[in-house]
């Protein structure tokens, strides 16, 4: 037995959920980056420069992933707006 393809409404709802998930992931990653930077500062204050460097790289990686998630959410949202626009014939 084959599964029926999702309806247009189900597909739109799934896309909206995915956009929200990507944005939420972005926020969590930014919060995580802030925590990592606190660890970096603690290491730097205790003269542990190797540890500070590691925490700094991890914080930068978390921020980069947050930016990527936000970008993907924006592209997906813009794409759905494009497809929802009425098609005009020449």
C-alpha angles and dihedrals in degrees: 000000000000123000118242116243114256117268120250089256093051090048092050091048091051091051092049090051091049092051090050091047092051091050092047091050089051092054093048091050091051091051089049091051090054090054091048090052090053088055089049091053091048091052092047091049090053091049092249096140096168090055092045090052092051094049090047092054091047091050090050090050091051091050091048091052090047090053090048092051091049090048092050090050091051093048092048092048092048090049093053090049089052093052092045093056114102113261112243119206121213 
